[in-house]
Amino acid sequence: MAKRFWVYIVASRKNGAIYAGHTDDLAVRIWQHKTGELPGFTDKYGCHILVWCEPLDTRDQAFRRERQIKDWRRSWKVQLIEARNPEWNDLYDTMNNWL
């Protein structure tokens, strides 16, 4: 099976602070956000709820998609989240079903 790369958005709560990132191990990265292992914005603002993610084939694609999303207006990011996850549920809780 080919390695997957992920672009993801974590949030502090519904309509709260949001952060976009990318990784090659989504489960580990979200756990790092949840436990505060990653100092910075997500730790400071409590962004530990996985509200959106997208798989990509290469690290370069993931990096470019992350940069694209980070450049978007907040309202566009909220639309992206709510198109698949209108209640902003924590997708981490079900990730083993779809990883």
TIRO-2110 file (N, C-alpha, C; in Angstrom, 1 decimal):
// TIRO-2110
0.8, -1.2, 0.0, N, 1, A
0.0, 0.0, 0.0, CA, 1, A
0.9, 1.2, 0.0, C, 1, A
0.6, 2.2, -0.8, N, 2, A
1.4, 3.4, -0.9, CA, 2, A
1.2, 4.3, 0.3, C, 2, A
2.2, 5.0, 0.7, N, 3, A
2.1, 5.9, 1.8, CA, 3, A
1.2, 7.1, 1.5, C, 3, A
0.4, 7.5, 2.4, N, 4, A
-0.5, 8.6, 2.3, CA, 4, A
0.0, 9.8, 3.0, C, 4, A
-0.3, 10.9, 2.5, N, 5, A
0.0, 12.2, 3.2, CA, 5, A
-1.4, 12.9, 3.5, C, 5, A
-1.4, 13.7, 4.5, N, 6, A
-2.7, 14.2, 4.9, CA, 6, A
-2.6, 15.7, 5.1, C, 6, A
-3.6, 16.4, 4.7, N, 7, A
-3.8, 17.8, 5.1, CA, 7, A
-5.0, 17.8, 6.1, C, 7, A
-4.9, 18.5, 7.2, N, 8, A
-5.9, 18.4, 8.2, CA, 8, A
-6.2, 19.8, 8.8, C, 8, A
-7.4, 19.9, 9.4, N, 9, A
-7.7, 21.1, 10.2, CA, 9, A
-8.1, 20.6, 11.6, C, 9, A
-7.5, 21.2, 12.6, N, 10, A
-7.9, 21.0, 14.0, CA, 10, A
-8.5, 22.3, 14.5, C, 10, A
-9.5, 22.2, 15.5, N, 11, A
-10.2, 23.4, 16.0, CA, 11, A
-10.2, 23.3, 17.5, C, 11, A
-10.4, 24.4, 18.1, N, 12, A
-10.6, 24.4, 19.6, CA, 12, A
-12.0, 24.0, 20.0, C, 12, A
-13.0, 24.4, 19.2, N, 13, A
-14.4, 24.1, 19.4, CA, 13, A
-15.1, 24.5, 18.1, C, 13, A
-16.4, 24.3, 18.0, N, 14, A
-17.2, 24.7, 16.9, CA, 14, A
-17.1, 26.2, 16.7, C, 14, A
-16.7, 26.7, 15.6, N, 15, A
-16.5, 28.1, 15.3, CA, 15, A
-15.4, 28.7, 16.1, C, 15, A
-14.5, 27.9, 16.7, N, 16, A
-13.4, 28.5, 17.5, CA, 16, A
-12.2, 28.7, 16.6, C, 16, A
-11.0, 28.7, 17.3, N, 17, A
-9.8, 28.8, 16.6, CA, 17, A
-9.5, 27.6, 15.8, C, 17, A
-8.9, 27.8, 14.6, N, 18, A
-8.6, 26.7, 13.7, CA, 18, A
-7.2, 26.7, 13.2, C, 18, A
-6.7, 25.6, 12.9, N, 19, A
-5.3, 25.5, 12.4, CA, 19, A
-5.2, 24.4, 11.3, C, 19, A
-4.6, 24.7, 10.2, N, 20, A
-4.4, 23.7, 9.1, CA, 20, A
-2.9, 23.3, 9.1, C, 20, A
-2.7, 22.0, 8.9, N, 21, A
-1.4, 21.4, 8.9, CA, 21, A
-1.3, 20.2, 7.9, C, 21, A
-0.2, 19.6, 7.8, N, 22, A
0.0, 18.4, 6.9, CA, 22, A
0.9, 17.4, 7.6, C, 22, A
0.8, 16.2, 7.3, N, 23, A
1.5, 15.1, 8.0, CA, 23, A
1.5, 13.8, 7.1, C, 23, A
2.4, 12.9, 7.5, N, 24, A
2.4, 11.6, 6.8, CA, 24, A
1.9, 10.6, 7.8, C, 24, A
1.6, 11.0, 9.0, N, 25, A
1.0, 10.0, 10.0, CA, 25, A
-0.1, 10.8, 10.8, C, 25, A
-1.3, 10.8, 10.3, N, 26, A
-2.4, 11.6, 10.8, CA, 26, A
-2.7, 11.2, 12.3, C, 26, A
-2.8, 9.9, 12.6, N, 27, A
-3.1, 9.5, 14.0, CA, 27, A
-2.1, 10.1, 15.0, C, 27, A
-0.8, 9.9, 14.7, N, 28, A
0.2, 10.4, 15.6, CA, 28, A
0.2, 11.9, 15.7, C, 28, A
0.0, 12.6, 14.5, N, 29, A
0.1, 14.1, 14.6, CA, 29, A
-1.1, 14.6, 15.4, C, 29, A
-2.3, 14.1, 15.3, N, 30, A
-3.5, 14.6, 16.0, CA, 30, A
-3.3, 14.2, 17.5, C, 30, A
-2.7, 13.1, 17.8, N, 31, A
-2.4, 12.8, 19.2, CA, 31, A
-1.4, 13.8, 19.8, C, 31, A
-0.5, 14.2, 19.0, N, 32, A
0.5, 15.2, 19.5, CA, 32, A
-0.2, 16.5, 19.8, C, 32, A
-1.2, 16.9, 18.9, N, 33, A
-2.0, 18.1, 19.2, CA, 33, A
-2.8, 17.9, 20.5, C, 33, A
-3.4, 16.8, 20.6, N, 34, A
-4.3, 16.5, 21.8, CA, 34, A
-3.5, 16.6, 23.1, C, 34, A
-2.3, 16.1, 23.1, N, 35, A
-1.5, 16.0, 24.3, CA, 35, A
-0.6, 17.2, 24.5, C, 35, A
-0.6, 18.2, 23.6, N, 36, A
0.2, 19.4, 23.8, CA, 36, A
1.6, 19.2, 23.5, C, 36, A
2.0, 18.1, 22.8, N, 37, A
3.4, 17.8, 22.5, CA, 37, A
4.0, 18.9, 21.5, C, 37, A
3.1, 19.5, 20.7, N, 38, A
3.5, 20.4, 19.7, CA, 38, A
3.3, 21.9, 20.2, C, 38, A
4.3, 22.5, 20.8, N, 39, A
4.1, 23.9, 21.2, CA, 39, A
3.8, 24.8, 20.1, C, 39, A
3.1, 25.9, 20.4, N, 40, A
2.8, 26.9, 19.4, CA, 40, A
1.3, 27.2, 19.3, C, 40, A
0.8, 27.5, 18.2, N, 41, A
-0.5, 28.0, 18.0, CA, 41, A
-1.6, 27.0, 18.6, C, 41, A
-1.4, 25.7, 18.1, N, 42, A
-2.5, 24.7, 18.5, CA, 42, A
-2.5, 24.5, 20.0, C, 42, A
-1.3, 24.5, 20.6, N, 43, A
-1.3, 24.3, 22.1, CA, 43, A
-1.8, 25.6, 22.8, C, 43, A
-1.4, 26.7, 22.3, N, 44, A
-1.8, 28.0, 23.0, CA, 44, A
-3.4, 28.2, 22.9, C, 44, A
-4.0, 27.8, 21.8, N, 45, A
-5.4, 28.1, 21.6, CA, 45, A
-6.2, 26.8, 21.7, C, 45, A
-5.7, 25.7, 22.1, N, 46, A
-6.4, 24.5, 22.4, CA, 46, A
-7.0, 23.8, 21.2, C, 46, A
-6.3, 23.9, 20.1, N, 47, A
-6.8, 23.3, 18.8, CA, 47, A
-6.4, 21.8, 18.8, C, 47, A
-7.3, 21.0, 19.3, N, 48, A
-7.0, 19.6, 19.4, CA, 48, A
-8.2, 18.7, 18.8, C, 48, A
-9.2, 19.3, 18.2, N, 49, A
-10.3, 18.5, 17.7, CA, 49, A
-10.1, 18.4, 16.2, C, 49, A
-9.9, 17.2, 15.7, N, 50, A
-9.8, 17.0, 14.2, CA, 50, A
-11.1, 17.2, 13.6, C, 50, A
-11.3, 18.2, 12.8, N, 51, A
-12.6, 18.5, 12.2, CA, 51, A
-12.6, 18.3, 10.7, C, 51, A
-11.5, 18.2, 10.0, N, 52, A
-11.4, 18.0, 8.6, CA, 52, A
-10.1, 17.4, 8.2, C, 52, A
-10.1, 16.5, 7.2, N, 53, A
-8.8, 16.0, 6.7, CA, 53, A
-9.0, 15.5, 5.2, C, 53, A
-7.9, 15.5, 4.5, N, 54, A
-7.9, 15.1, 3.1, CA, 54, A
-6.6, 14.3, 2.8, C, 54, A
-6.7, 13.1, 2.2, N, 55, A
-5.5, 12.4, 1.9, CA, 55, A
-5.0, 12.8, 0.5, C, 55, A
-3.7, 12.8, 0.4, N, 56, A
-3.0, 13.1, -0.9, CA, 56, A
-1.9, 12.1, -1.1, C, 56, A
-1.4, 12.1, -2.3, N, 57, A
-0.5, 11.0, -2.7, CA, 57, A
1.0, 11.4, -2.4, C, 57, A
1.3, 12.6, -2.4, N, 58, A
2.7, 13.0, -2.2, CA, 58, A
2.8, 14.1, -1.1, C, 58, A
4.0, 14.1, -0.5, N, 59, A
4.3, 15.2, 0.5, CA, 59, A
4.2, 16.6, -0.1, C, 59, A
4.7, 16.7, -1.4, N, 60, A
4.6, 18.0, -2.0, CA, 60, A
3.1, 18.4, -2.2, C, 60, A
2.3, 17.5, -2.7, N, 61, A
0.9, 17.9, -2.8, CA, 61, A
0.3, 18.3, -1.5, C, 61, A
0.6, 17.6, -0.4, N, 62, A
0.1, 17.9, 0.9, CA, 62, A
0.5, 19.3, 1.3, C, 62, A
1.8, 19.6, 1.1, N, 63, A
2.4, 20.9, 1.5, CA, 63, A
1.7, 22.0, 0.7, C, 63, A
1.5, 21.8, -0.6, N, 64, A
0.9, 22.9, -1.4, CA, 64, A
-0.6, 23.1, -1.0, C, 64, A
-1.3, 22.0, -0.7, N, 65, A
-2.7, 22.1, -0.3, CA, 65, A
-2.8, 22.8, 1.0, C, 65, A
-1.9, 22.5, 2.0, N, 66, A
-1.9, 23.2, 3.3, CA, 66, A
-1.7, 24.7, 3.1, C, 66, A
-0.7, 25.0, 2.2, N, 67, A
-0.5, 26.5, 2.0, CA, 67, A
-1.7, 27.1, 1.4, C, 67, A
-2.3, 26.4, 0.4, N, 68, A
-3.5, 27.0, -0.2, CA, 68, A
-4.6, 27.3, 0.9, C, 68, A
-4.8, 26.3, 1.7, N, 69, A
-5.9, 26.5, 2.7, CA, 69, A
-5.5, 27.6, 3.7, C, 69, A
-4.2, 27.6, 4.1, N, 70, A
-3.8, 28.7, 5.1, CA, 70, A
-4.0, 30.1, 4.5, C, 70, A
-3.9, 30.2, 3.2, N, 71, A
-4.1, 31.5, 2.5, CA, 71, A
-5.5, 31.9, 2.4, C, 71, A
-6.5, 30.9, 2.6, N, 72, A
-7.9, 31.2, 2.4, CA, 72, A
-8.4, 32.1, 3.5, C, 72, A
-9.5, 32.8, 3.2, N, 73, A
-10.3, 33.5, 4.2, CA, 73, A
-10.9, 32.4, 5.2, C, 73, A
-11.1, 32.9, 6.4, N, 74, A
-11.6, 32.0, 7.5, CA, 74, A
-13.0, 31.4, 7.0, C, 74, A
-13.8, 32.2, 6.4, N, 75, A
-15.1, 31.7, 6.0, CA, 75, A
-15.0, 30.6, 5.0, C, 75, A
-14.0, 30.6, 4.1, N, 76, A
-13.8, 29.5, 3.2, CA, 76, A
-13.4, 28.2, 4.0, C, 76, A
-12.6, 28.3, 5.0, N, 77, A
-12.2, 27.2, 5.8, CA, 77, A
-13.4, 26.6, 6.5, C, 77, A
-14.2, 27.5, 7.1, N, 78, A
-15.4, 27.0, 7.8, CA, 78, A
-16.3, 26.3, 6.8, C, 78, A
-16.5, 26.8, 5.6, N, 79, A
-17.3, 26.1, 4.6, CA, 79, A
-16.7, 24.7, 4.2, C, 79, A
-15.4, 24.6, 4.1, N, 80, A
-14.7, 23.3, 3.9, CA, 80, A
-15.0, 22.3, 5.0, C, 80, A
-14.9, 22.8, 6.2, N, 81, A
-15.2, 21.9, 7.4, CA, 81, A
-16.6, 21.5, 7.4, C, 81, A
-17.6, 22.4, 7.2, N, 82, A
-19.0, 22.1, 7.4, CA, 82, A
-19.6, 21.4, 6.2, C, 82, A
-18.9, 21.4, 5.1, N, 83, A
-19.4, 20.6, 3.9, CA, 83, A
-19.4, 19.1, 4.3, C, 83, A
-18.4, 18.6, 5.1, N, 84, A
-18.3, 17.2, 5.5, CA, 84, A
-18.6, 17.0, 7.0, C, 84, A
-18.5, 18.0, 7.8, N, 85, A
-18.6, 17.8, 9.2, CA, 85, A
-19.3, 19.0, 9.8, C, 85, A
-20.6, 19.1, 9.6, N, 86, A
-21.4, 20.3, 10.0, CA, 86, A
-21.4, 20.5, 11.5, C, 86, A
-21.3, 19.5, 12.2, N, 87, A
-21.3, 19.6, 13.7, CA, 87, A
-19.9, 19.8, 14.3, C, 87, A
-18.9, 19.8, 13.5, N, 88, A
-17.5, 19.9, 13.9, CA, 88, A
-17.2, 18.8, 14.9, C, 88, A
-17.7, 17.6, 14.7, N, 89, A
-17.4, 16.4, 15.5, CA, 89, A
-15.9, 16.1, 15.4, C, 89, A
-15.3, 15.5, 16.5, N, 90, A
-13.9, 15.1, 16.5, CA, 90, A
-13.8, 13.8, 15.7, C, 90, A
-13.2, 13.9, 14.5, N, 91, A
-13.0, 12.8, 13.6, CA, 91, A
-12.0, 11.8, 14.1, C, 91, A
-11.2, 12.2, 15.0, N, 92, A
-10.1, 11.4, 15.6, CA, 92, A
-10.8, 10.1, 16.3, C, 92, A
-12.0, 10.3, 16.8, N, 93, A
-12.7, 9.2, 17.5, CA, 93, A
-13.1, 8.1, 16.6, C, 93, A
-13.2, 8.4, 15.3, N, 94, A
-13.6, 7.4, 14.3, CA, 94, A
-12.6, 7.1, 13.3, C, 94, A
-11.4, 7.6, 13.4, N, 95, A
-10.4, 7.6, 12.4, CA, 95, A
-10.0, 6.1, 12.1, C, 95, A
-10.0, 5.2, 13.0, N, 96, A
-9.6, 3.8, 12.8, CA, 96, A
-10.6, 3.2, 11.8, C, 96, A
-11.8, 3.7, 11.6, N, 97, A
-12.8, 3.2, 10.7, CA, 97, A
-12.4, 3.5, 9.2, C, 97, A
-11.7, 4.6, 9.0, N, 98, A
-11.5, 5.0, 7.6, CA, 98, A
-10.0, 5.3, 7.3, C, 98, A
-9.1, 5.1, 8.2, N, 99, A
-7.6, 5.3, 7.8, CA, 99, A
-7.2, 4.2, 7.0, C, 99, A
END
